[in-house]
Amino acid sequence: MPKLKTHKATAKRFKVTGTGKLRRRKQGIRHLRRKKSKRARRKFKTYVDVAPCDRKRIKRLMGL
């Protein structure tokens, strides 16, 4: 079997924790921020877990 290449765009968007969980940033942070409440803008800083249905596909793209 040949080696799998890492999908670089995926590697930049997702991080793997020490225990192997996948984390991602939230969407909607880039523009139209003045409309959003301060609480909503603050929430964009946090990382959230990747949905279970997407984990297998993302891990394969990252070469894990």
PQR file of N, CA, C, O and H, with PARSE charges and radii, in Angstrom:
ATOM      1  N   MET A   1       0.836  -1.189   0.000 -0.4000 1.5000
ATOM      2  CA  MET A   1       0.000   0.000   0.000 -0.0000 2.0000
ATOM      3  C   MET A   1       0.880   1.252   0.000  0.5500 1.7000
ATOM      4  O   MET A   1       1.836   1.342   0.771 -0.5500 1.4000
ATOM      5  N   PRO A   2       0.556   2.220  -0.867 -0.5600 1.5000
ATOM      6  CA  PRO A   2       1.302   3.468  -0.811  0.2800 2.0000
ATOM      7  C   PRO A   2       0.914   4.288   0.409  0.5500 1.7000
ATOM      8  O   PRO A   2      -0.138   4.087   1.016 -0.5500 1.4000
ATOM      9  N   LYS A   3       1.788   5.207   0.743 -0.4000 1.5000
ATOM     10  CA  LYS A   3       1.499   6.086   1.879 -0.0000 2.0000
ATOM     11  C   LYS A   3       0.352   7.023   1.525  0.5500 1.7000
ATOM     12  O   LYS A   3       0.177   7.390   0.363 -0.5500 1.4000
ATOM     13  H   LYS A   3       2.642   5.370   0.250  0.4000 1.0000
ATOM     14  N   LEU A   4      -0.429   7.409   2.535 -0.4000 1.5000
ATOM     15  CA  LEU A   4      -1.503   8.383   2.326 -0.0000 2.0000
ATOM     16  C   LEU A   4      -0.923   9.782   2.458  0.5500 1.7000
ATOM     17  O   LEU A   4      -0.124  10.056   3.355 -0.5500 1.4000
ATOM     18  H   LEU A   4      -0.286   7.111   3.479  0.4000 1.0000
ATOM     19  N   LYS A   5      -1.331  10.658   1.560 -0.4000 1.5000
ATOM     20  CA  LYS A   5      -0.904  12.050   1.669 -0.0000 2.0000
ATOM     21  C   LYS A   5      -1.896  12.800   2.543  0.5500 1.7000
ATOM     22  O   LYS A   5      -3.100  12.547   2.500 -0.5500 1.4000
ATOM     23  H   LYS A   5      -1.979  10.436   0.832  0.4000 1.0000
ATOM     24  N   THR A   6      -1.377  13.717   3.328 -0.4000 1.5000
ATOM     25  CA  THR A   6      -2.213  14.542   4.186 -0.0000 2.0000
ATOM     26  C   THR A   6      -2.902  15.603   3.338  0.5500 1.7000
ATOM     27  O   THR A   6      -2.257  16.271   2.530 -0.5500 1.4000
ATOM     28  H   THR A   6      -0.399  13.922   3.362  0.4000 1.0000
ATOM     29  N   HIS A   7      -4.206  15.760   3.520 -0.4000 1.5000
ATOM     30  CA  HIS A   7      -4.958  16.834   2.860 -0.0000 2.0000
ATOM     31  C   HIS A   7      -4.696  18.107   3.659  0.5500 1.7000
ATOM     32  O   HIS A   7      -5.200  18.261   4.772 -0.5500 1.4000
ATOM     33  H   HIS A   7      -4.730  15.218   4.176  0.4000 1.0000
ATOM     34  N   LYS A   8      -3.913  19.013   3.095 -0.4000 1.5000
ATOM     35  CA  LYS A   8      -3.387  20.152   3.846 -0.0000 2.0000
ATOM     36  C   LYS A   8      -4.480  21.103   4.325  0.5500 1.7000
ATOM     37  O   LYS A   8      -4.372  21.657   5.419 -0.5500 1.4000
ATOM     38  H   LYS A   8      -3.504  18.888   2.191  0.4000 1.0000
ATOM     39  N   ALA A   9      -5.526  21.304   3.529 -0.4000 1.5000
ATOM     40  CA  ALA A   9      -6.607  22.198   3.952 -0.0000 2.0000
ATOM     41  C   ALA A   9      -7.302  21.639   5.187  0.5500 1.7000
ATOM     42  O   ALA A   9      -7.672  22.392   6.087 -0.5500 1.4000
ATOM     43  H   ALA A   9      -5.613  20.855   2.639  0.4000 1.0000
ATOM     44  N   THR A  10      -7.479  20.333   5.232 -0.4000 1.5000
ATOM     45  CA  THR A  10      -8.100  19.688   6.397 -0.0000 2.0000
ATOM     46  C   THR A  10      -7.183  19.794   7.610  0.5500 1.7000
ATOM     47  O   THR A  10      -7.647  20.056   8.720 -0.5500 1.4000
ATOM     48  H   THR A  10      -7.179  19.721   4.501  0.4000 1.0000
ATOM     49  N   ALA A  11      -5.900  19.594   7.404 -0.4000 1.5000
ATOM     50  CA  ALA A  11      -4.945  19.652   8.515 -0.0000 2.0000
ATOM     51  C   ALA A  11      -4.915  21.038   9.151  0.5500 1.7000
ATOM     52  O   ALA A  11      -4.676  21.163  10.352 -0.5500 1.4000
ATOM     53  H   ALA A  11      -5.524  19.381   6.503  0.4000 1.0000
ATOM     54  N   LYS A  12      -5.158  22.088   8.350 -0.4000 1.5000
ATOM     55  CA  LYS A  12      -5.155  23.445   8.880 -0.0000 2.0000
ATOM     56  C   LYS A  12      -6.430  23.770   9.645  0.5500 1.7000
ATOM     57  O   LYS A  12      -6.413  24.611  10.543 -0.5500 1.4000
ATOM     58  H   LYS A  12      -5.352  21.987   7.375  0.4000 1.0000
ATOM     59  N   ARG A  13      -7.532  23.116   9.301 -0.4000 1.5000
ATOM     60  CA  ARG A  13      -8.826  23.443   9.894 -0.0000 2.0000
ATOM     61  C   ARG A  13      -9.131  22.674  11.169  0.5500 1.7000
ATOM     62  O   ARG A  13      -9.918  23.136  11.996 -0.5500 1.4000
ATOM     63  H   ARG A  13      -7.546  22.432   8.571  0.4000 1.0000
ATOM     64  N   PHE A  14      -8.523  21.513  11.339 -0.4000 1.5000
ATOM     65  CA  PHE A  14      -8.846  20.647  12.469 -0.0000 2.0000
ATOM     66  C   PHE A  14      -7.600  20.363  13.281  0.5500 1.7000
ATOM     67  O   PHE A  14      -6.496  20.281  12.743 -0.5500 1.4000
ATOM     68  H   PHE A  14      -7.884  21.138  10.667  0.4000 1.0000
ATOM     69  N   LYS A  15      -7.789  20.213  14.592 -0.4000 1.5000
ATOM     70  CA  LYS A  15      -6.688  19.884  15.492 -0.0000 2.0000
ATOM     71  C   LYS A  15      -7.032  18.593  16.222  0.5500 1.7000
ATOM     72  O   LYS A  15      -8.199  18.324  16.506 -0.5500 1.4000
ATOM     73  H   LYS A  15      -8.685  20.280  15.029  0.4000 1.0000
ATOM     74  N   VAL A  16      -6.014  17.801  16.523 -0.4000 1.5000
ATOM     75  CA  VAL A  16      -6.194  16.558  17.259 -0.0000 2.0000
ATOM     76  C   VAL A  16      -5.696  16.778  18.673  0.5500 1.7000
ATOM     77  O   VAL A  16      -4.577  17.252  18.871 -0.5500 1.4000
ATOM     78  H   VAL A  16      -5.066  18.021  16.293  0.4000 1.0000
ATOM     79  N   THR A  17      -6.518  16.438  19.665 -0.4000 1.5000
ATOM     80  CA  THR A  17      -6.118  16.593  21.060 -0.0000 2.0000
ATOM     81  C   THR A  17      -5.200  15.450  21.465  0.5500 1.7000
ATOM     82  O   THR A  17      -4.977  14.519  20.692 -0.5500 1.4000
ATOM     83  H   THR A  17      -7.428  16.054  19.505  0.4000 1.0000
ATOM     84  N   GLY A  18      -4.680  15.522  22.651 -0.4000 1.5000
ATOM     85  CA  GLY A  18      -3.803  14.477  23.147 -0.0000 2.0000
ATOM     86  C   GLY A  18      -4.489  13.138  23.271  0.5500 1.7000
ATOM     87  O   GLY A  18      -3.848  12.095  23.144 -0.5500 1.4000
ATOM     88  H   GLY A  18      -4.861  16.279  23.280  0.4000 1.0000
ATOM     89  N   THR A  19      -5.803  13.156  23.520 -0.4000 1.5000
ATOM     90  CA  THR A  19      -6.547  11.900  23.652 -0.0000 2.0000
ATOM     91  C   THR A  19      -7.097  11.409  22.312  0.5500 1.7000
ATOM     92  O   THR A  19      -7.746  10.365  22.252 -0.5500 1.4000
ATOM     93  H   THR A  19      -6.324  14.003  23.623  0.4000 1.0000
ATOM     94  N   GLY A  20      -6.837  12.164  21.230 -0.4000 1.5000
ATOM     95  CA  GLY A  20      -7.251  11.714  19.910 -0.0000 2.0000
ATOM     96  C   GLY A  20      -8.564  12.294  19.407  0.5500 1.7000
ATOM     97  O   GLY A  20      -9.038  11.907  18.340 -0.5500 1.4000
ATOM     98  H   GLY A  20      -6.309  13.012  21.279  0.4000 1.0000
ATOM     99  N   LYS A  21      -9.155  13.212  20.155 -0.4000 1.5000
ATOM    100  CA  LYS A  21     -10.400  13.831  19.697 -0.0000 2.0000
ATOM    101  C   LYS A  21     -10.092  14.883  18.639  0.5500 1.7000
ATOM    102  O   LYS A  21      -9.017  15.483  18.639 -0.5500 1.4000
ATOM    103  H   LYS A  21      -8.770  13.526  21.023  0.4000 1.0000
ATOM    104  N   LEU A  22     -11.049  15.100  17.736 -0.4000 1.5000
ATOM    105  CA  LEU A  22     -10.911  16.131  16.719 -0.0000 2.0000
ATOM    106  C   LEU A  22     -11.649  17.382  17.162  0.5500 1.7000
ATOM    107  O   LEU A  22     -12.789  17.311  17.620 -0.5500 1.4000
ATOM    108  H   LEU A  22     -11.922  14.612  17.736  0.4000 1.0000
ATOM    109  N   ARG A  23     -10.998  18.523  17.024 -0.4000 1.5000
ATOM    110  CA  ARG A  23     -11.602  19.798  17.413 -0.0000 2.0000
ATOM    111  C   ARG A  23     -11.604  20.724  16.207  0.5500 1.7000
ATOM    112  O   ARG A  23     -10.735  20.628  15.340 -0.5500 1.4000
ATOM    113  H   ARG A  23     -10.071  18.581  16.652  0.4000 1.0000
ATOM    114  N   ARG A  24     -12.597  21.634  16.153 -0.4000 1.5000
ATOM    115  CA  ARG A  24     -12.690  22.586  15.063 -0.0000 2.0000
ATOM    116  C   ARG A  24     -13.115  23.937  15.604  0.5500 1.7000
ATOM    117  O   ARG A  24     -13.646  24.037  16.710 -0.5500 1.4000
ATOM    118  H   ARG A  24     -13.302  21.713  16.857  0.4000 1.0000
ATOM    119  N   ARG A  25     -12.875  24.984  14.808 -0.4000 1.5000
ATOM    120  CA  ARG A  25     -13.338  26.318  15.145 -0.0000 2.0000
ATOM    121  C   ARG A  25     -14.785  26.449  14.685  0.5500 1.7000
ATOM    122  O   ARG A  25     -15.262  25.644  13.885 -0.5500 1.4000
ATOM    123  H   ARG A  25     -12.443  24.903  13.909  0.4000 1.0000
ATOM    124  N   LYS A  26     -15.478  27.458  15.188 -0.4000 1.5000
ATOM    125  CA  LYS A  26     -16.866  27.678  14.791 -0.0000 2.0000
ATOM    126  C   LYS A  26     -16.933  28.488  13.510  0.5500 1.7000
ATOM    127  O   LYS A  26     -15.999  29.214  13.169 -0.5500 1.4000
ATOM    128  H   LYS A  26     -15.091  28.112  15.838  0.4000 1.0000
ATOM    129  N   GLN A  27     -18.049  28.356  12.802 -0.4000 1.5000
ATOM    130  CA  GLN A  27     -18.246  29.119  11.568 -0.0000 2.0000
ATOM    131  C   GLN A  27     -18.857  30.476  11.878  0.5500 1.7000
ATOM    132  O   GLN A  27     -19.370  30.695  12.975 -0.5500 1.4000
ATOM    133  H   GLN A  27     -18.808  27.766  13.078  0.4000 1.0000
ATOM    134  N   GLY A  28     -18.802  31.390  10.908 -0.4000 1.5000
ATOM    135  CA  GLY A  28     -19.473  32.668  11.037 -0.0000 2.0000
ATOM    136  C   GLY A  28     -18.657  33.765  11.679  0.5500 1.7000
ATOM    137  O   GLY A  28     -19.204  34.812  12.026 -0.5500 1.4000
ATOM    138  H   GLY A  28     -18.385  31.212  10.017  0.4000 1.0000
ATOM    139  N   ILE A  29     -17.353  33.557  11.849 -0.4000 1.5000
ATOM    140  CA  ILE A  29     -16.535  34.536  12.569 -0.0000 2.0000
ATOM    141  C   ILE A  29     -15.956  35.606  11.639  0.5500 1.7000
ATOM    142  O   ILE A  29     -15.535  36.662  12.112 -0.5500 1.4000
ATOM    143  H   ILE A  29     -16.908  32.707  11.567  0.4000 1.0000
ATOM    144  N   ARG A  30     -15.928  35.358  10.353 -0.4000 1.5000
ATOM    145  CA  ARG A  30     -15.131  36.175   9.433 -0.0000 2.0000
ATOM    146  C   ARG A  30     -15.706  37.546   9.121  0.5500 1.7000
ATOM    147  O   ARG A  30     -14.956  38.522   9.101 -0.5500 1.4000
ATOM    148  H   ARG A  30     -16.270  34.500   9.969  0.4000 1.0000
ATOM    149  N   HIS A  31     -17.006  37.659   8.878 -0.4000 1.5000
ATOM    150  CA  HIS A  31     -17.536  38.959   8.470 -0.0000 2.0000
ATOM    151  C   HIS A  31     -18.926  39.169   9.064  0.5500 1.7000
ATOM    152  O   HIS A  31     -19.510  38.260   9.653 -0.5500 1.4000
ATOM    153  H   HIS A  31     -17.615  36.866   8.894  0.4000 1.0000
ATOM    154  N   LEU A  32     -19.442  40.382   8.899 -0.4000 1.5000
ATOM    155  CA  LEU A  32     -20.733  40.796   9.465 -0.0000 2.0000
ATOM    156  C   LEU A  32     -20.728  40.661  10.988  0.5500 1.7000
ATOM    157  O   LEU A  32     -21.702  40.202  11.585 -0.5500 1.4000
ATOM    158  H   LEU A  32     -18.968  41.121   8.420  0.4000 1.0000
ATOM    159  N   ARG A  33     -19.647  41.055  11.590 -0.4000 1.5000
ATOM    160  CA  ARG A  33     -19.504  40.876  13.037 -0.0000 2.0000
ATOM    161  C   ARG A  33     -20.229  41.945  13.840  0.5500 1.7000
ATOM    162  O   ARG A  33     -20.578  41.714  14.998 -0.5500 1.4000
ATOM    163  H   ARG A  33     -18.856  41.428  11.106  0.4000 1.0000
ATOM    164  N   ARG A  34     -20.463  43.117  13.242 -0.4000 1.5000
ATOM    165  CA  ARG A  34     -21.099  44.195  13.999 -0.0000 2.0000
ATOM    166  C   ARG A  34     -22.528  43.853  14.371  0.5500 1.7000
ATOM    167  O   ARG A  34     -23.036  44.314  15.394 -0.5500 1.4000
ATOM    168  H   ARG A  34     -20.179  43.305  12.302  0.4000 1.0000
ATOM    169  N   LYS A  35     -23.177  43.048  13.547 -0.4000 1.5000
ATOM    170  CA  LYS A  35     -24.558  42.638  13.836 -0.0000 2.0000
ATOM    171  C   LYS A  35     -24.634  41.687  15.026  0.5500 1.7000
ATOM    172  O   LYS A  35     -25.637  41.651  15.739 -0.5500 1.4000
ATOM    173  H   LYS A  35     -22.765  42.674  12.717  0.4000 1.0000
ATOM    174  N   LYS A  36     -23.588  40.935  15.230 -0.4000 1.5000
ATOM    175  CA  LYS A  36     -23.616  39.878  16.232 -0.0000 2.0000
ATOM    176  C   LYS A  36     -23.387  40.455  17.624  0.5500 1.7000
ATOM    177  O   LYS A  36     -22.658  41.432  17.797 -0.5500 1.4000
ATOM    178  H   LYS A  36     -22.773  40.965  14.651  0.4000 1.0000
ATOM    179  N   SER A  37     -24.011  39.843  18.595 -0.4000 1.5000
ATOM    180  CA  SER A  37     -23.863  40.316  19.964 -0.0000 2.0000
ATOM    181  C   SER A  37     -22.448  40.026  20.473  0.5500 1.7000
ATOM    182  O   SER A  37     -21.725  39.202  19.912 -0.5500 1.4000
ATOM    183  H   SER A  37     -24.603  39.049  18.455  0.4000 1.0000
ATOM    184  N   LYS A  38     -22.082  40.709  21.526 -0.4000 1.5000
ATOM    185  CA  LYS A  38     -20.754  40.509  22.101 -0.0000 2.0000
ATOM    186  C   LYS A  38     -20.596  39.079  22.608  0.5500 1.7000
ATOM    187  O   LYS A  38     -19.523  38.484  22.499 -0.5500 1.4000
ATOM    188  H   LYS A  38     -22.669  41.378  21.982  0.4000 1.0000
ATOM    189  N   ARG A  39     -21.675  38.538  23.163 -0.4000 1.5000
ATOM    190  CA  ARG A  39     -21.635  37.161  23.649 -0.0000 2.0000
ATOM    191  C   ARG A  39     -21.391  36.186  22.494  0.5500 1.7000
ATOM    192  O   ARG A  39     -20.616  35.239  22.626 -0.5500 1.4000
ATOM    193  H   ARG A  39     -22.546  39.021  23.252  0.4000 1.0000
ATOM    194  N   ALA A  40     -22.054  36.423  21.372 -0.4000 1.5000
ATOM    195  CA  ALA A  40     -21.887  35.546  20.203 -0.0000 2.0000
ATOM    196  C   ALA A  40     -20.454  35.625  19.678  0.5500 1.7000
ATOM    197  O   ALA A  40     -19.855  34.604  19.343 -0.5500 1.4000
ATOM    198  H   ALA A  40     -22.684  37.192  21.264  0.4000 1.0000
ATOM    199  N   ARG A  41     -19.910  36.837  19.607 -0.4000 1.5000
ATOM    200  CA  ARG A  41     -18.540  36.995  19.130 -0.0000 2.0000
ATOM    201  C   ARG A  41     -17.547  36.317  20.057  0.5500 1.7000
ATOM    202  O   ARG A  41     -16.553  35.754  19.600 -0.5500 1.4000
ATOM    203  H   ARG A  41     -20.397  37.666  19.880  0.4000 1.0000
ATOM    204  N   ARG A  42     -17.808  36.368  21.343 -0.4000 1.5000
ATOM    205  CA  ARG A  42     -16.932  35.718  22.316 -0.0000 2.0000
ATOM    206  C   ARG A  42     -16.965  34.204  22.145  0.5500 1.7000
ATOM    207  O   ARG A  42     -15.946  33.533  22.305 -0.5500 1.4000
ATOM    208  H   ARG A  42     -18.616  36.826  21.714  0.4000 1.0000
ATOM    209  N   LYS A  43     -18.132  33.672  21.822 -0.4000 1.5000
ATOM    210  CA  LYS A  43     -18.277  32.218  21.656 -0.0000 2.0000
ATOM    211  C   LYS A  43     -17.478  31.683  20.467  0.5500 1.7000
ATOM    212  O   LYS A  43     -17.131  30.503  20.432 -0.5500 1.4000
ATOM    213  H   LYS A  43     -18.960  34.217  21.692  0.4000 1.0000
ATOM    214  N   PHE A  44     -17.188  32.549  19.494 -0.4000 1.5000
ATOM    215  CA  PHE A  44     -16.444  32.099  18.320 -0.0000 2.0000
ATOM    216  C   PHE A  44     -15.018  31.685  18.665  0.5500 1.7000
ATOM    217  O   PHE A  44     -14.397  30.940  17.908 -0.5500 1.4000
ATOM    218  H   PHE A  44     -17.470  33.508  19.523  0.4000 1.0000
ATOM    219  N   LYS A  45     -14.497  32.148  19.777 -0.4000 1.5000
ATOM    220  CA  LYS A  45     -13.118  31.835  20.146 -0.0000 2.0000
ATOM    221  C   LYS A  45     -12.945  30.379  20.573  0.5500 1.7000
ATOM    222  O   LYS A  45     -11.842  29.836  20.503 -0.5500 1.4000
ATOM    223  H   LYS A  45     -15.002  32.754  20.392  0.4000 1.0000
ATOM    224  N   THR A  46     -14.032  29.751  21.014 -0.4000 1.5000
ATOM    225  CA  THR A  46     -13.930  28.400  21.561 -0.0000 2.0000
ATOM    226  C   THR A  46     -13.850  27.350  20.464  0.5500 1.7000
ATOM    227  O   THR A  46     -14.311  27.569  19.344 -0.5500 1.4000
ATOM    228  H   THR A  46     -14.928  30.192  21.070  0.4000 1.0000
ATOM    229  N   TYR A  47     -13.274  26.233  20.790 -0.4000 1.5000
ATOM    230  CA  TYR A  47     -13.220  25.084  19.900 -0.0000 2.0000
ATOM    231  C   TYR A  47     -14.338  24.117  20.287  0.5500 1.7000
ATOM    232  O   TYR A  47     -14.697  24.016  21.460 -0.5500 1.4000
ATOM    233  H   TYR A  47     -12.899  26.055  21.700  0.4000 1.0000
ATOM    234  N   VAL A  48     -14.885  23.409  19.303 -0.4000 1.5000
ATOM    235  CA  VAL A  48     -15.941  22.431  19.560 -0.0000 2.0000
ATOM    236  C   VAL A  48     -15.533  21.096  18.951  0.5500 1.7000
ATOM    237  O   VAL A  48     -14.692  21.045  18.053 -0.5500 1.4000
ATOM    238  H   VAL A  48     -14.593  23.490  18.350  0.4000 1.0000
ATOM    239  N   ASP A  49     -16.132  20.016  19.444 -0.4000 1.5000
ATOM    240  CA  ASP A  49     -15.843  18.690  18.917 -0.0000 2.0000
ATOM    241  C   ASP A  49     -16.468  18.526  17.535  0.5500 1.7000
ATOM    242  O   ASP A  49     -17.508  19.111  17.232 -0.5500 1.4000
ATOM    243  H   ASP A  49     -16.815  20.057  20.174  0.4000 1.0000
ATOM    244  N   VAL A  50     -15.813  17.722  16.710 -0.4000 1.5000
ATOM    245  CA  VAL A  50     -16.342  17.396  15.388 -0.0000 2.0000
ATOM    246  C   VAL A  50     -17.477  16.393  15.564  0.5500 1.7000
ATOM    247  O   VAL A  50     -17.415  15.525  16.435 -0.5500 1.4000
ATOM    248  H   VAL A  50     -14.968  17.247  16.957  0.4000 1.0000
ATOM    249  N   ALA A  51     -18.509  16.513  14.739 -0.4000 1.5000
ATOM    250  CA  ALA A  51     -19.655  15.614  14.814 -0.0000 2.0000
ATOM    251  C   ALA A  51     -19.216  14.170  14.554  0.5500 1.7000
ATOM    252  O   ALA A  51     -18.324  13.936  13.739 -0.5500 1.4000
ATOM    253  H   ALA A  51     -18.560  17.218  14.032  0.4000 1.0000
ATOM    254  N   PRO A  52     -19.832  13.201  15.238 -0.5600 1.5000
ATOM    255  CA  PRO A  52     -19.435  11.797  15.080  0.2800 2.0000
ATOM    256  C   PRO A  52     -19.519  11.286  13.646  0.5500 1.7000
ATOM    257  O   PRO A  52     -18.718  10.439  13.249 -0.5500 1.4000
ATOM    258  N   CYS A  53     -20.475  11.784  12.861 -0.4000 1.5000
ATOM    259  CA  CYS A  53     -20.633  11.303  11.490 -0.0000 2.0000
ATOM    260  C   CYS A  53     -19.492  11.771  10.579  0.5500 1.7000
ATOM    261  O   CYS A  53     -19.291  11.195   9.510 -0.5500 1.4000
ATOM    262  H   CYS A  53     -21.126  12.471  13.183  0.4000 1.0000
ATOM    263  N   ASP A  54     -18.745  12.799  10.981 -0.4000 1.5000
ATOM    264  CA  ASP A  54     -17.665  13.333  10.146 -0.0000 2.0000
ATOM    265  C   ASP A  54     -16.277  12.869  10.566  0.5500 1.7000
ATOM    266  O   ASP A  54     -15.316  13.044   9.817 -0.5500 1.4000
ATOM    267  H   ASP A  54     -18.908  13.267  11.850  0.4000 1.0000
ATOM    268  N   ARG A  55     -16.158  12.284  11.744 -0.4000 1.5000
ATOM    269  CA  ARG A  55     -14.830  11.963  12.293 -0.0000 2.0000
ATOM    270  C   ARG A  55     -14.019  11.024  11.408  0.5500 1.7000
ATOM    271  O   ARG A  55     -12.835  11.262  11.167 -0.5500 1.4000
ATOM    272  H   ARG A  55     -16.938  12.142  12.353  0.4000 1.0000
ATOM    273  N   LYS A  56     -14.646   9.967  10.928 -0.4000 1.5000
ATOM    274  CA  LYS A  56     -13.929   8.965  10.142 -0.0000 2.0000
ATOM    275  C   LYS A  56     -13.343   9.583   8.870  0.5500 1.7000
ATOM    276  O   LYS A  56     -12.190   9.330   8.523 -0.5500 1.4000
ATOM    277  H   LYS A  56     -15.608   9.774  11.124  0.4000 1.0000
ATOM    278  N   ARG A  57     -14.142  10.389   8.184 -0.4000 1.5000
ATOM    279  CA  ARG A  57     -13.717  11.016   6.935 -0.0000 2.0000
ATOM    280  C   ARG A  57     -12.567  12.006   7.179  0.5500 1.7000
ATOM    281  O   ARG A  57     -11.602  12.045   6.417 -0.5500 1.4000
ATOM    282  H   ARG A  57     -15.079  10.595   8.465  0.4000 1.0000
ATOM    283  N   ILE A  58     -12.681  12.794   8.234 -0.4000 1.5000
ATOM    284  CA  ILE A  58     -11.639  13.803   8.514 -0.0000 2.0000
ATOM    285  C   ILE A  58     -10.344  13.138   8.940  0.5500 1.7000
ATOM    286  O   ILE A  58      -9.261  13.574   8.550 -0.5500 1.4000
ATOM    287  H   ILE A  58     -13.466  12.762   8.853  0.4000 1.0000
ATOM    288  N   LYS A  59     -10.449  12.085   9.739 -0.4000 1.5000
ATOM    289  CA  LYS A  59      -9.228  11.376  10.142 -0.0000 2.0000
ATOM    290  C   LYS A  59      -8.514  10.775   8.940  0.5500 1.7000
ATOM    291  O   LYS A  59      -7.284  10.779   8.882 -0.5500 1.4000
ATOM    292  H   LYS A  59     -11.329  11.731  10.056  0.4000 1.0000
ATOM    293  N   ARG A  60      -9.274  10.261   7.987 -0.4000 1.5000
ATOM    294  CA  ARG A  60      -8.672   9.684   6.802 -0.0000 2.0000
ATOM    295  C   ARG A  60      -7.968  10.784   5.976  0.5500 1.7000
ATOM    296  O   ARG A  60      -6.876  10.569   5.451 -0.5500 1.4000
ATOM    297  H   ARG A  60     -10.272  10.258   8.035  0.4000 1.0000
ATOM    298  N   LEU A  61      -8.600  11.942   5.873 -0.4000 1.5000
ATOM    299  CA  LEU A  61      -7.990  13.052   5.131 -0.0000 2.0000
ATOM    300  C   LEU A  61      -6.711  13.554   5.798  0.5500 1.7000
ATOM    301  O   LEU A  61      -5.778  13.993   5.125 -0.5500 1.4000
ATOM    302  H   LEU A  61      -9.488  12.116   6.299  0.4000 1.0000
ATOM    303  N   MET A  62      -6.680  13.485   7.129 -0.4000 1.5000
ATOM    304  CA  MET A  62      -5.509  13.958   7.858 -0.0000 2.0000
ATOM    305  C   MET A  62      -4.392  12.914   7.918  0.5500 1.7000
ATOM    306  O   MET A  62      -3.287  13.203   8.377 -0.5500 1.4000
ATOM    307  H   MET A  62      -7.438  13.129   7.676  0.4000 1.0000
ATOM    308  N   GLY A  63      -4.687  11.716   7.457 -0.4000 1.5000
ATOM    309  CA  GLY A  63      -3.671  10.676   7.460 -0.0000 2.0000
ATOM    310  C   GLY A  63      -3.519  10.000   8.803  0.5500 1.7000
ATOM    311  O   GLY A  63      -2.447   9.481   9.113 -0.5500 1.4000
ATOM    312  H   GLY A  63      -5.584  11.482   7.083  0.4000 1.0000
ATOM    313  N   LEU A  64      -4.574   9.993   9.614 -0.4000 1.5000
ATOM    314  CA  LEU A  64      -4.513   9.361  10.938 -0.0000 2.0000
ATOM    315  C   LEU A  64      -5.061   7.948  10.886  0.5500 1.7000
ATOM    316  O   LEU A  64      -5.091   7.259  11.905 -0.5500 1.4000
ATOM    317  H   LEU A  64      -5.445  10.415   9.363  0.4000 1.0000
TER
END
